[in-house]
């Protein structure tokens, strides 16, 4: 597992991650938006649609506007 202050990546077969994070497709890349309490607020896989991008922007806006 690679880690930094803002991201981590997992390579290889990691069954625990599949269950915990709901990563059903082992061939897809996943993006998670995590809040300051380490709760996943948004998750997507593959190429985003316009609707998914708008949803992502709304979630970011809501998270950044909270005190």
PDB file of N, CA, C, O and CB in Angstrom:
ATOM      1  N   UNK A   1       0.852  -1.178   0.000  1.00  0.00           N
ATOM      2  CA  UNK A   1       0.000   0.000   0.000  1.00  0.00           C
ATOM      3  C   UNK A   1       0.895   1.238   0.000  1.00  0.00           C
ATOM      4  O   UNK A   1       1.832   1.338   0.793  1.00  0.00           O
ATOM      5  CB  UNK A   1      -0.968   0.000   1.229  1.00  0.00           C
ATOM      6  N   UNK A   2       0.603   2.162  -0.882  1.00  0.00           N
ATOM      7  CA  UNK A   2       1.287   3.453  -0.923  1.00  0.00           C
ATOM      8  C   UNK A   2       0.423   4.477  -0.209  1.00  0.00           C
ATOM      9  O   UNK A   2      -0.791   4.511  -0.409  1.00  0.00           O
ATOM     10  CB  UNK A   2       1.580   3.896  -2.391  1.00  0.00           C
ATOM     11  N   UNK A   3       1.035   5.308   0.619  1.00  0.00           N
ATOM     12  CA  UNK A   3       0.287   6.335   1.349  1.00  0.00           C
ATOM     13  C   UNK A   3       0.956   7.686   1.206  1.00  0.00           C
ATOM     14  O   UNK A   3       2.173   7.781   1.048  1.00  0.00           O
ATOM     15  CB  UNK A   3       0.160   5.966   2.831  1.00  0.00           C
ATOM     16  N   UNK A   4       0.159   8.709   1.263  1.00  0.00           N
ATOM     17  CA  UNK A   4       0.653  10.072   1.390  1.00  0.00           C
ATOM     18  C   UNK A   4      -0.351  10.815   2.241  1.00  0.00           C
ATOM     19  O   UNK A   4      -1.282  10.208   2.769  1.00  0.00           O
ATOM     20  CB  UNK A   4       0.857  10.763  -0.008  1.00  0.00           C
ATOM     21  N   UNK A   5      -0.183  12.097   2.381  1.00  0.00           N
ATOM     22  CA  UNK A   5      -1.105  12.893   3.190  1.00  0.00           C
ATOM     23  C   UNK A   5      -2.505  12.926   2.579  1.00  0.00           C
ATOM     24  O   UNK A   5      -3.492  13.055   3.303  1.00  0.00           O
ATOM     25  CB  UNK A   5      -0.574  14.315   3.350  1.00  0.00           C
ATOM     26  N   UNK A   6      -2.600  12.810   1.246  1.00  0.00           N
ATOM     27  CA  UNK A   6      -3.881  13.009   0.582  1.00  0.00           C
ATOM     28  C   UNK A   6      -4.423  11.795  -0.168  1.00  0.00           C
ATOM     29  O   UNK A   6      -5.552  11.839  -0.656  1.00  0.00           O
ATOM     30  CB  UNK A   6      -3.759  14.129  -0.360  1.00  0.00           C
ATOM     31  N   UNK A   7      -3.670  10.741  -0.270  1.00  0.00           N
ATOM     32  CA  UNK A   7      -4.167   9.586  -1.007  1.00  0.00           C
ATOM     33  C   UNK A   7      -3.480   8.303  -0.553  1.00  0.00           C
ATOM     34  O   UNK A   7      -2.440   8.339   0.104  1.00  0.00           O
ATOM     35  CB  UNK A   7      -3.963   9.786  -2.505  1.00  0.00           C
ATOM     36  N   UNK A   8      -4.077   7.175  -0.913  1.00  0.00           N
ATOM     37  CA  UNK A   8      -3.407   5.896  -0.758  1.00  0.00           C
ATOM     38  C   UNK A   8      -3.795   5.031  -1.941  1.00  0.00           C
ATOM     39  O   UNK A   8      -4.840   5.241  -2.558  1.00  0.00           O
ATOM     40  CB  UNK A   8      -3.775   5.211   0.596  1.00  0.00           C
ATOM     41  N   UNK A   9      -2.971   4.080  -2.248  1.00  0.00           N
ATOM     42  CA  UNK A   9      -3.286   3.161  -3.332  1.00  0.00           C
ATOM     43  C   UNK A   9      -2.968   1.747  -2.884  1.00  0.00           C
ATOM     44  O   UNK A   9      -2.016   1.508  -2.141  1.00  0.00           O
ATOM     45  CB  UNK A   9      -2.506   3.522  -4.619  1.00  0.00           C
ATOM     46  N   UNK A  10      -3.774   0.826  -3.348  1.00  0.00           N
ATOM     47  CA  UNK A  10      -3.601  -0.587  -3.031  1.00  0.00           C
ATOM     48  C   UNK A  10      -3.460  -1.324  -4.346  1.00  0.00           C
ATOM     49  O   UNK A  10      -4.268  -1.135  -5.256  1.00  0.00           O
ATOM     50  CB  UNK A  10      -4.798  -1.151  -2.180  1.00  0.00           C
ATOM     51  N   UNK A  11      -2.458  -2.150  -4.453  1.00  0.00           N
ATOM     52  CA  UNK A  11      -2.266  -2.956  -5.653  1.00  0.00           C
ATOM     53  C   UNK A  11      -2.291  -4.427  -5.262  1.00  0.00           C
ATOM     54  O   UNK A  11      -1.894  -4.795  -4.156  1.00  0.00           O
ATOM     55  CB  UNK A  11      -0.930  -2.591  -6.371  1.00  0.00           C
ATOM     56  N   UNK A  12      -2.759  -5.256  -6.175  1.00  0.00           N
ATOM     57  CA  UNK A  12      -2.787  -6.682  -5.922  1.00  0.00           C
ATOM     58  C   UNK A  12      -4.151  -7.135  -5.426  1.00  0.00           C
ATOM     59  O   UNK A  12      -5.120  -6.376  -5.437  1.00  0.00           O
ATOM     60  CB  UNK A  12      -1.719  -7.055  -4.920  1.00  0.00           C
ATOM     61  N   UNK A  13      -4.203  -8.377  -4.994  1.00  0.00           N
ATOM     62  CA  UNK A  13      -5.453  -8.977  -4.547  1.00  0.00           C
ATOM     63  C   UNK A  13      -5.612  -8.751  -3.043  1.00  0.00           C
ATOM     64  O   UNK A  13      -4.923  -9.381  -2.241  1.00  0.00           O
ATOM     65  CB  UNK A  13      -5.492 -10.495  -4.885  1.00  0.00           C
ATOM     66  N   UNK A  14      -6.501  -7.869  -2.671  1.00  0.00           N
ATOM     67  CA  UNK A  14      -6.703  -7.535  -1.261  1.00  0.00           C
ATOM     68  C   UNK A  14      -8.181  -7.738  -0.925  1.00  0.00           C
ATOM     69  O   UNK A  14      -8.962  -6.788  -0.968  1.00  0.00           O
ATOM     70  CB  UNK A  14      -6.251  -6.059  -0.953  1.00  0.00           C
ATOM     71  N   UNK A  15      -8.570  -8.978  -0.590  1.00  0.00           N
ATOM     72  CA  UNK A  15      -9.990  -9.293  -0.357  1.00  0.00           C
ATOM     73  C   UNK A  15     -10.658  -8.430   0.705  1.00  0.00           C
ATOM     74  O   UNK A  15     -11.838  -8.104   0.571  1.00  0.00           O
ATOM     75  CB  UNK A  15     -10.124 -10.727   0.037  1.00  0.00           C
ATOM     76  N   UNK A  16      -9.930  -8.048   1.766  1.00  0.00           N
ATOM     77  CA  UNK A  16     -10.524  -7.231   2.817  1.00  0.00           C
ATOM     78  C   UNK A  16     -10.964  -5.880   2.272  1.00  0.00           C
ATOM     79  O   UNK A  16     -12.030  -5.387   2.641  1.00  0.00           O
ATOM     80  CB  UNK A  16      -9.536  -7.037   3.966  1.00  0.00           C
ATOM     81  N   UNK A  17     -10.174  -5.283   1.412  1.00  0.00           N
ATOM     82  CA  UNK A  17     -10.522  -3.981   0.839  1.00  0.00           C
ATOM     83  C   UNK A  17     -11.768  -4.079  -0.019  1.00  0.00           C
ATOM     84  O   UNK A  17     -12.598  -3.170  -0.020  1.00  0.00           O
ATOM     85  CB  UNK A  17      -9.362  -3.429   0.013  1.00  0.00           C
ATOM     86  N   UNK A  18     -11.903  -5.169  -0.747  1.00  0.00           N
ATOM     87  CA  UNK A  18     -13.065  -5.364  -1.610  1.00  0.00           C
ATOM     88  C   UNK A  18     -14.336  -5.341  -0.770  1.00  0.00           C
ATOM     89  O   UNK A  18     -15.313  -4.690  -1.141  1.00  0.00           O
ATOM     90  CB  UNK A  18     -12.954  -6.695  -2.395  1.00  0.00           C
ATOM     91  N   UNK A  19     -14.330  -6.034   0.338  1.00  0.00           N
ATOM     92  CA  UNK A  19     -15.515  -6.088   1.201  1.00  0.00           C
ATOM     93  C   UNK A  19     -15.757  -4.767   1.918  1.00  0.00           C
ATOM     94  O   UNK A  19     -16.878  -4.258   1.921  1.00  0.00           O
ATOM     95  CB  UNK A  19     -15.370  -7.207   2.223  1.00  0.00           C
ATOM     96  N   UNK A  20     -14.737  -4.223   2.511  1.00  0.00           N
ATOM     97  CA  UNK A  20     -14.879  -3.015   3.323  1.00  0.00           C
ATOM     98  C   UNK A  20     -15.292  -1.814   2.476  1.00  0.00           C
ATOM     99  O   UNK A  20     -16.169  -1.045   2.870  1.00  0.00           O
ATOM    100  CB  UNK A  20     -13.572  -2.713   4.051  1.00  0.00           C
ATOM    101  N   UNK A  21     -14.663  -1.656   1.321  1.00  0.00           N
ATOM    102  CA  UNK A  21     -14.903  -0.474   0.497  1.00  0.00           C
ATOM    103  C   UNK A  21     -15.904  -0.705  -0.630  1.00  0.00           C
ATOM    104  O   UNK A  21     -16.217   0.232  -1.365  1.00  0.00           O
ATOM    105  CB  UNK A  21     -13.610  -0.001  -0.083  1.00  0.00           C
ATOM    106  N   UNK A  22     -16.410  -1.914  -0.785  1.00  0.00           N
ATOM    107  CA  UNK A  22     -17.391  -2.188  -1.828  1.00  0.00           C
ATOM    108  C   UNK A  22     -16.827  -2.093  -3.232  1.00  0.00           C
ATOM    109  O   UNK A  22     -17.491  -1.594  -4.141  1.00  0.00           O
ATOM    110  CB  UNK A  22     -18.535  -1.250  -1.698  1.00  0.00           C
ATOM    111  N   UNK A  23     -15.612  -2.566  -3.411  1.00  0.00           N
ATOM    112  CA  UNK A  23     -14.963  -2.511  -4.722  1.00  0.00           C
ATOM    113  C   UNK A  23     -15.196  -3.840  -5.442  1.00  0.00           C
ATOM    114  O   UNK A  23     -14.364  -4.746  -5.389  1.00  0.00           O
ATOM    115  CB  UNK A  23     -13.431  -2.210  -4.582  1.00  0.00           C
ATOM    116  N   UNK A  24     -16.340  -3.934  -6.114  1.00  0.00           N
ATOM    117  CA  UNK A  24     -16.758  -5.189  -6.720  1.00  0.00           C
ATOM    118  C   UNK A  24     -15.965  -5.553  -7.971  1.00  0.00           C
ATOM    119  O   UNK A  24     -15.762  -6.738  -8.236  1.00  0.00           O
ATOM    120  CB  UNK A  24     -18.211  -5.119  -7.058  1.00  0.00           C
ATOM    121  N   UNK A  25     -15.514  -4.579  -8.738  1.00  0.00           N
ATOM    122  CA  UNK A  25     -14.829  -4.819 -10.002  1.00  0.00           C
ATOM    123  C   UNK A  25     -13.330  -4.648  -9.822  1.00  0.00           C
ATOM    124  O   UNK A  25     -12.847  -3.529  -9.648  1.00  0.00           O
ATOM    125  CB  UNK A  25     -15.351  -3.871 -11.094  1.00  0.00           C
ATOM    126  N   UNK A  26     -12.588  -5.755  -9.863  1.00  0.00           N
ATOM    127  CA  UNK A  26     -11.150  -5.654  -9.617  1.00  0.00           C
ATOM    128  C   UNK A  26     -10.383  -5.020 -10.773  1.00  0.00           C
ATOM    129  O   UNK A  26      -9.191  -4.738 -10.642  1.00  0.00           O
ATOM    130  CB  UNK A  26     -10.589  -7.018  -9.339  1.00  0.00           C
ATOM    131  N   UNK A  27     -11.047  -4.794 -11.898  1.00  0.00           N
ATOM    132  CA  UNK A  27     -10.391  -4.180 -13.052  1.00  0.00           C
ATOM    133  C   UNK A  27     -10.635  -2.672 -13.142  1.00  0.00           C
ATOM    134  O   UNK A  27     -10.063  -2.005 -14.004  1.00  0.00           O
ATOM    135  CB  UNK A  27     -10.868  -4.844 -14.321  1.00  0.00           C
ATOM    136  N   UNK A  28     -11.464  -2.142 -12.274  1.00  0.00           N
ATOM    137  CA  UNK A  28     -11.803  -0.710 -12.305  1.00  0.00           C
ATOM    138  C   UNK A  28     -10.953   0.055 -11.303  1.00  0.00           C
ATOM    139  O   UNK A  28     -10.491  -0.493 -10.302  1.00  0.00           O
ATOM    140  CB  UNK A  28     -13.304  -0.494 -12.005  1.00  0.00           C
ATOM    141  N   UNK A  29     -10.760   1.330 -11.596  1.00  0.00           N
ATOM    142  CA  UNK A  29     -10.150   2.231 -10.625  1.00  0.00           C
ATOM    143  C   UNK A  29     -11.269   2.895  -9.833  1.00  0.00           C
ATOM    144  O   UNK A  29     -12.311   3.217 -10.403  1.00  0.00           O
ATOM    145  CB  UNK A  29      -9.238   3.298 -11.326  1.00  0.00           C
ATOM    146  N   UNK A  30     -11.084   3.099  -8.579  1.00  0.00           N
ATOM    147  CA  UNK A  30     -12.105   3.693  -7.714  1.00  0.00           C
ATOM    148  C   UNK A  30     -11.618   5.021  -7.163  1.00  0.00           C
ATOM    149  O   UNK A  30     -10.429   5.202  -6.901  1.00  0.00           O
ATOM    150  CB  UNK A  30     -12.469   2.740  -6.563  1.00  0.00           C
ATOM    151  N   UNK A  31     -12.551   5.948  -6.992  1.00  0.00           N
ATOM    152  CA  UNK A  31     -12.270   7.242  -6.385  1.00  0.00           C
ATOM    153  C   UNK A  31     -13.192   7.390  -5.181  1.00  0.00           C
ATOM    154  O   UNK A  31     -14.401   7.177  -5.281  1.00  0.00           O
ATOM    155  CB  UNK A  31     -12.468   8.421  -7.410  1.00  0.00           C
ATOM    156  N   UNK A  32     -12.617   7.752  -4.056  1.00  0.00           N
ATOM    157  CA  UNK A  32     -13.380   7.963  -2.827  1.00  0.00           C
ATOM    158  C   UNK A  32     -13.170   9.387  -2.352  1.00  0.00           C
ATOM    159  O   UNK A  32     -12.045   9.886  -2.356  1.00  0.00           O
ATOM    160  CB  UNK A  32     -12.966   6.952  -1.728  1.00  0.00           C
ATOM    161  N   UNK A  33     -14.238  10.041  -1.944  1.00  0.00           N
ATOM    162  CA  UNK A  33     -14.147  11.344  -1.306  1.00  0.00           C
ATOM    163  C   UNK A  33     -14.388  11.099   0.177  1.00  0.00           C
ATOM    164  O   UNK A  33     -15.450  10.621   0.576  1.00  0.00           O
ATOM    165  CB  UNK A  33     -15.184  12.386  -1.915  1.00  0.00           C
ATOM    166  N   UNK A  34     -13.392  11.430   0.983  1.00  0.00           N
ATOM    167  CA  UNK A  34     -13.417  11.128   2.414  1.00  0.00           C
ATOM    168  C   UNK A  34     -13.397  12.436   3.191  1.00  0.00           C
ATOM    169  O   UNK A  34     -12.615  13.335   2.883  1.00  0.00           O
ATOM    170  CB  UNK A  34     -12.216  10.222   2.822  1.00  0.00           C
ATOM    171  N   UNK A  35     -14.263  12.541   4.207  1.00  0.00           N
ATOM    172  CA  UNK A  35     -14.309  13.777   4.987  1.00  0.00           C
ATOM    173  C   UNK A  35     -13.225  13.784   6.063  1.00  0.00           C
ATOM    174  O   UNK A  35     -12.443  12.839   6.164  1.00  0.00           O
ATOM    175  CB  UNK A  35     -15.693  13.953   5.629  1.00  0.00           C
ATOM    176  N   UNK A  36     -13.179  14.837   6.856  1.00  0.00           N
ATOM    177  CA  UNK A  36     -12.144  14.988   7.877  1.00  0.00           C
ATOM    178  C   UNK A  36     -12.263  13.969   9.012  1.00  0.00           C
ATOM    179  O   UNK A  36     -11.331  13.802   9.799  1.00  0.00           O
ATOM    180  CB  UNK A  36     -12.197  16.380   8.447  1.00  0.00           C
ATOM    181  N   UNK A  37     -13.400  13.293   9.094  1.00  0.00           N
ATOM    182  CA  UNK A  37     -13.596  12.230  10.095  1.00  0.00           C
ATOM    183  C   UNK A  37     -13.354  10.845   9.505  1.00  0.00           C
ATOM    184  O   UNK A  37     -13.677   9.830  10.122  1.00  0.00           O
ATOM    185  CB  UNK A  37     -15.013  12.302  10.673  1.00  0.00           C
ATOM    186  N   UNK A  38     -12.783  10.818   8.308  1.00  0.00           N
ATOM    187  CA  UNK A  38     -12.456   9.575   7.593  1.00  0.00           C
ATOM    188  C   UNK A  38     -13.679   8.771   7.171  1.00  0.00           C
ATOM    189  O   UNK A  38     -13.600   7.552   7.019  1.00  0.00           O
ATOM    190  CB  UNK A  38     -11.580   8.714   8.455  1.00  0.00           C
ATOM    191  N   UNK A  39     -14.799   9.440   6.982  1.00  0.00           N
ATOM    192  CA  UNK A  39     -16.003   8.777   6.482  1.00  0.00           C
ATOM    193  C   UNK A  39     -16.075   8.969   4.967  1.00  0.00           C
ATOM    194  O   UNK A  39     -15.855  10.070   4.462  1.00  0.00           O
ATOM    195  CB  UNK A  39     -17.289   9.337   7.180  1.00  0.00           C
ATOM    196  N   UNK A  40     -16.383   7.899   4.257  1.00  0.00           N
ATOM    197  CA  UNK A  40     -16.517   7.980   2.809  1.00  0.00           C
ATOM    198  C   UNK A  40     -17.835   8.688   2.496  1.00  0.00           C
ATOM    199  O   UNK A  40     -18.905   8.241   2.909  1.00  0.00           O
ATOM    200  CB  UNK A  40     -16.463   6.555   2.149  1.00  0.00           C
ATOM    201  N   UNK A  41     -17.744   9.794   1.762  1.00  0.00           N
ATOM    202  CA  UNK A  41     -18.926  10.585   1.415  1.00  0.00           C
ATOM    203  C   UNK A  41     -19.360  10.392  -0.025  1.00  0.00           C
ATOM    204  O   UNK A  41     -20.493  10.710  -0.384  1.00  0.00           O
ATOM    205  CB  UNK A  41     -18.660  12.043   1.664  1.00  0.00           C
ATOM    206  N   UNK A  42     -18.457   9.869  -0.858  1.00  0.00           N
ATOM    207  CA  UNK A  42     -18.764   9.682  -2.269  1.00  0.00           C
ATOM    208  C   UNK A  42     -17.805   8.642  -2.822  1.00  0.00           C
ATOM    209  O   UNK A  42     -16.627   8.629  -2.465  1.00  0.00           O
ATOM    210  CB  UNK A  42     -18.663  11.025  -3.064  1.00  0.00           C
ATOM    211  N   UNK A  43     -18.305   7.766  -3.696  1.00  0.00           N
ATOM    212  CA  UNK A  43     -17.467   6.737  -4.304  1.00  0.00           C
ATOM    213  C   UNK A  43     -17.881   6.570  -5.751  1.00  0.00           C
ATOM    214  O   UNK A  43     -19.068   6.625  -6.072  1.00  0.00           O
ATOM    215  CB  UNK A  43     -17.576   5.391  -3.538  1.00  0.00           C
ATOM    216  N   UNK A  44     -16.910   6.367  -6.627  1.00  0.00           N
ATOM    217  CA  UNK A  44     -17.202   6.127  -8.035  1.00  0.00           C
ATOM    218  C   UNK A  44     -16.132   5.219  -8.615  1.00  0.00           C
ATOM    219  O   UNK A  44     -15.029   5.101  -8.080  1.00  0.00           O
ATOM    220  CB  UNK A  44     -17.283   7.458  -8.826  1.00  0.00           C
ATOM    221  N   UNK A  45     -16.489   4.577  -9.728  1.00  0.00           N
ATOM    222  CA  UNK A  45     -15.549   3.713 -10.439  1.00  0.00           C
ATOM    223  C   UNK A  45     -15.688   3.963 -11.932  1.00  0.00           C
ATOM    224  O   UNK A  45     -16.777   4.253 -12.428  1.00  0.00           O
ATOM    225  CB  UNK A  45     -15.794   2.211 -10.102  1.00  0.00           C
ATOM    226  N   UNK A  46     -14.585   3.847 -12.631  1.00  0.00           N
ATOM    227  CA  UNK A  46     -14.624   4.018 -14.077  1.00  0.00           C
ATOM    228  C   UNK A  46     -14.702   5.479 -14.477  1.00  0.00           C
ATOM    229  O   UNK A  46     -14.434   6.380 -13.682  1.00  0.00           O
ATOM    230  CB  UNK A  46     -15.795   3.269 -14.656  1.00  0.00           C
ATOM    231  N   UNK A  47     -15.079   5.691 -15.736  1.00  0.00           N
ATOM    232  CA  UNK A  47     -15.182   7.051 -16.270  1.00  0.00           C
ATOM    233  C   UNK A  47     -16.477   7.690 -15.781  1.00  0.00           C
ATOM    234  O   UNK A  47     -17.557   7.114 -15.915  1.00  0.00           O
ATOM    235  CB  UNK A  47     -15.128   7.046 -17.826  1.00  0.00           C
ATOM    236  N   UNK A  48     -16.357   8.877 -15.217  1.00  0.00           N
ATOM    237  CA  UNK A  48     -17.522   9.562 -14.637  1.00  0.00           C
ATOM    238  C   UNK A  48     -18.428  10.135 -15.716  1.00  0.00           C
ATOM    239  O   UNK A  48     -17.962  10.632 -16.741  1.00  0.00           O
ATOM    240  CB  UNK A  48     -17.070  10.680 -13.697  1.00  0.00           C
ATOM    241  N   UNK A  49     -19.712  10.059 -15.471  1.00  0.00           N
ATOM    242  CA  UNK A  49     -20.692  10.705 -16.337  1.00  0.00           C
ATOM    243  C   UNK A  49     -20.819  12.168 -15.898  1.00  0.00           C
ATOM    244  O   UNK A  49     -20.317  12.546 -14.839  1.00  0.00           O
ATOM    245  CB  UNK A  49     -22.084   9.967 -16.278  1.00  0.00           C
ATOM    246  N   UNK A  50     -21.480  12.976 -16.699  1.00  0.00           N
ATOM    247  CA  UNK A  50     -21.715  14.370 -16.323  1.00  0.00           C
ATOM    248  C   UNK A  50     -22.499  14.478 -15.029  1.00  0.00           C
ATOM    249  O   UNK A  50     -22.217  15.337 -14.193  1.00  0.00           O
ATOM    250  CB  UNK A  50     -22.454  15.098 -17.432  1.00  0.00           C
ATOM    251  N   UNK A  51     -23.485  13.603 -14.864  1.00  0.00           N
ATOM    252  CA  UNK A  51     -24.303  13.599 -13.641  1.00  0.00           C
ATOM    253  C   UNK A  51     -23.452  13.258 -12.419  1.00  0.00           C
ATOM    254  O   UNK A  51     -23.607  13.877 -11.366  1.00  0.00           O
ATOM    255  CB  UNK A  51     -25.467  12.592 -13.771  1.00  0.00           C
ATOM    256  N   UNK A  52     -22.558  12.282 -12.550  1.00  0.00           N
ATOM    257  CA  UNK A  52     -21.691  11.914 -11.428  1.00  0.00           C
ATOM    258  C   UNK A  52     -20.738  13.055 -11.063  1.00  0.00           C
ATOM    259  O   UNK A  52     -20.481  13.297  -9.884  1.00  0.00           O
ATOM    260  CB  UNK A  52     -20.889  10.650 -11.769  1.00  0.00           C
ATOM    261  N   UNK A  53     -20.223  13.744 -12.058  1.00  0.00           N
ATOM    262  CA  UNK A  53     -19.343  14.878 -11.777  1.00  0.00           C
ATOM    263  C   UNK A  53     -20.071  15.993 -11.041  1.00  0.00           C
ATOM    264  O   UNK A  53     -19.509  16.613 -10.138  1.00  0.00           O
ATOM    265  CB  UNK A  53     -18.754  15.415 -13.068  1.00  0.00           C
ATOM    266  N   UNK A  54     -21.316  16.252 -11.421  1.00  0.00           N
ATOM    267  CA  UNK A  54     -22.104  17.279 -10.734  1.00  0.00           C
ATOM    268  C   UNK A  54     -22.375  16.870  -9.286  1.00  0.00           C
ATOM    269  O   UNK A  54     -22.307  17.697  -8.377  1.00  0.00           O
ATOM    270  CB  UNK A  54     -23.436  17.527 -11.477  1.00  0.00           C
ATOM    271  N   UNK A  55     -22.681  15.597  -9.083  1.00  0.00           N
ATOM    272  CA  UNK A  55     -22.906  15.096  -7.719  1.00  0.00           C
ATOM    273  C   UNK A  55     -21.636  15.257  -6.888  1.00  0.00           C
ATOM    274  O   UNK A  55     -21.695  15.677  -5.732  1.00  0.00           O
ATOM    275  CB  UNK A  55     -23.349  13.607  -7.743  1.00  0.00           C
ATOM    276  N   UNK A  56     -20.505  14.927  -7.469  1.00  0.00           N
ATOM    277  CA  UNK A  56     -19.209  15.057  -6.808  1.00  0.00           C
ATOM    278  C   UNK A  56     -18.959  16.509  -6.394  1.00  0.00           C
ATOM    279  O   UNK A  56     -18.542  16.777  -5.267  1.00  0.00           O
ATOM    280  CB  UNK A  56     -18.081  14.561  -7.734  1.00  0.00           C
ATOM    281  N   UNK A  57     -19.214  17.427  -7.301  1.00  0.00           N
ATOM    282  CA  UNK A  57     -19.028  18.854  -7.006  1.00  0.00           C
ATOM    283  C   UNK A  57     -19.934  19.305  -5.861  1.00  0.00           C
ATOM    284  O   UNK A  57     -19.509  20.080  -5.003  1.00  0.00           O
ATOM    285  CB  UNK A  57     -19.307  19.699  -8.258  1.00  0.00           C
ATOM    286  N   UNK A  58     -21.170  18.829  -5.845  1.00  0.00           N
ATOM    287  CA  UNK A  58     -22.100  19.197  -4.765  1.00  0.00           C
ATOM    288  C   UNK A  58     -21.623  18.676  -3.416  1.00  0.00           C
ATOM    289  O   UNK A  58     -21.699  19.384  -2.412  1.00  0.00           O
ATOM    290  CB  UNK A  58     -23.502  18.657  -5.059  1.00  0.00           C
ATOM    291  N   UNK A  59     -21.135  17.448  -3.392  1.00  0.00           N
ATOM    292  CA  UNK A  59     -20.641  16.871  -2.140  1.00  0.00           C
ATOM    293  C   UNK A  59     -19.436  17.662  -1.653  1.00  0.00           C
ATOM    294  O   UNK A  59     -19.346  17.976  -0.467  1.00  0.00           O
ATOM    295  CB  UNK A  59     -20.270  15.377  -2.324  1.00  0.00           C
ATOM    296  N   UNK A  60     -18.514  17.989  -2.544  1.00  0.00           N
ATOM    297  CA  UNK A  60     -17.341  18.786  -2.162  1.00  0.00           C
ATOM    298  C   UNK A  60     -17.779  20.139  -1.609  1.00  0.00           C
ATOM    299  O   UNK A  60     -17.272  20.582  -0.579  1.00  0.00           O
ATOM    300  CB  UNK A  60     -16.393  18.983  -3.373  1.00  0.00           C
ATOM    301  N   UNK A  61     -18.704  20.786  -2.278  1.00  0.00           N
ATOM    302  CA  UNK A  61     -19.187  22.094  -1.827  1.00  0.00           C
ATOM    303  C   UNK A  61     -19.788  21.990  -0.430  1.00  0.00           C
ATOM    304  O   UNK A  61     -19.501  22.822   0.431  1.00  0.00           O
ATOM    305  CB  UNK A  61     -20.228  22.656  -2.814  1.00  0.00           C
ATOM    306  N   UNK A  62     -20.620  20.974  -0.200  1.00  0.00           N
ATOM    307  CA  UNK A  62     -21.236  20.793   1.114  1.00  0.00           C
ATOM    308  C   UNK A  62     -20.202  20.527   2.193  1.00  0.00           C
ATOM    309  O   UNK A  62     -20.317  21.047   3.304  1.00  0.00           O
ATOM    310  CB  UNK A  62     -22.235  19.656   1.073  1.00  0.00           C
ATOM    311  N   UNK A  63     -19.201  19.729   1.882  1.00  0.00           N
ATOM    312  CA  UNK A  63     -18.177  19.418   2.885  1.00  0.00           C
ATOM    313  C   UNK A  63     -17.294  20.618   3.194  1.00  0.00           C
ATOM    314  O   UNK A  63     -16.881  20.801   4.339  1.00  0.00           O
ATOM    315  CB  UNK A  63     -17.315  18.262   2.410  1.00  0.00           C
ATOM    316  N   UNK A  64     -17.003  21.430   2.198  1.00  0.00           N
ATOM    317  CA  UNK A  64     -16.122  22.576   2.431  1.00  0.00           C
ATOM    318  C   UNK A  64     -16.832  23.750   3.072  1.00  0.00           C
ATOM    319  O   UNK A  64     -16.185  24.618   3.658  1.00  0.00           O
ATOM    320  CB  UNK A  64     -15.505  23.018   1.140  1.00  0.00           C
ATOM    321  N   UNK A  65     -18.147  23.795   2.972  1.00  0.00           N
ATOM    322  CA  UNK A  65     -18.900  24.906   3.578  1.00  0.00           C
ATOM    323  C   UNK A  65     -19.202  24.665   5.043  1.00  0.00           C
ATOM    324  O   UNK A  65     -19.546  25.611   5.752  1.00  0.00           O
ATOM    325  CB  UNK A  65     -20.197  25.131   2.830  1.00  0.00           C
ATOM    326  N   UNK A  66     -19.087  23.440   5.523  1.00  0.00           N
ATOM    327  CA  UNK A  66     -19.388  23.154   6.925  1.00  0.00           C
ATOM    328  C   UNK A  66     -18.267  23.662   7.803  1.00  0.00           C
ATOM    329  O   UNK A  66     -17.099  23.623   7.416  1.00  0.00           O
ATOM    330  CB  UNK A  66     -19.604  21.649   7.148  1.00  0.00           C
ATOM    331  N   UNK A  67     -18.628  24.150   9.017  1.00  0.00           N
ATOM    332  CA  UNK A  67     -17.602  24.690   9.940  1.00  0.00           C
ATOM    333  C   UNK A  67     -16.656  23.629  10.446  1.00  0.00           C
ATOM    334  O   UNK A  67     -15.750  23.930  11.222  1.00  0.00           O
ATOM    335  CB  UNK A  67     -18.261  25.364  11.123  1.00  0.00           C
TER     336      UNK A  67
END
